[in-house]
Amino acid sequence: MESSQIFGIRNISSILFIPKERQQIMQAGLLPKNVIQDIIEKDILKNKIEEDAVAVDNKT
């Protein structure tokens, strides 16, 4: 089975974000650059920053 079939991608303008420790995020359709940046900053990097902060707190 093709990866596109597994994830339900039906056309070329689908983006699958796969965060390391969270549920994947599927965005279908053509997205403007600022929307992609927002998804990365708010949904992916935000959690990475929070995880790093917890790791620092646990070391002290």
N, C-alpha and C positions, 0 to 999 in steps of 0.2 A: 504494500500500500504506500502511496506517495505521501510525503510529509504534508503537502497541501490538503490531501483528503483527511488525514488524521486530525488536523487542526481546523477543518472546515473552511479553508481558504478557497474562495471561488473565483477570485480575479486577482490581477497583478497588484492592485492598489490596497492590499491588506497588509497591516504591520502587526507582528506578534512580538511584544516585549516580554522577555523572560527574565524577571528578577531572580537573583540567586536564591533567596530564601522565602519567596512569596509566590502567590498565584500569578500565573501569566496573565497579561492584559492584551486583548485583541482589539485592534482598531481597524475598522473597514472603511474603505473610501479614501479619496485623495485628501490628505491633511496638510494644512498650511504649516510652514516651518515653526511658527510660534506655538502651535498646538502640540507638535511633537516635542518641542523644548519643554513645554509645561508638563507634559506627561513624564518626561525623564526627570525633571527637577522635583515635581510634587509627589509622584508615585514611586519613583525608583531611588533617586538620590536622597530624598527626605528620609526614607527608611534607613538608608545606609548611614546617614549622619546620626540618626537616633540610635542605631546599633553601636556605632563607634562611641557615642557618649555613654551608653550603658557599660560598654567594655572598660572605659576609663574609670567610671564610678566603681566598678567591681574590683579594680586593681588597688584602689586606695583604702 
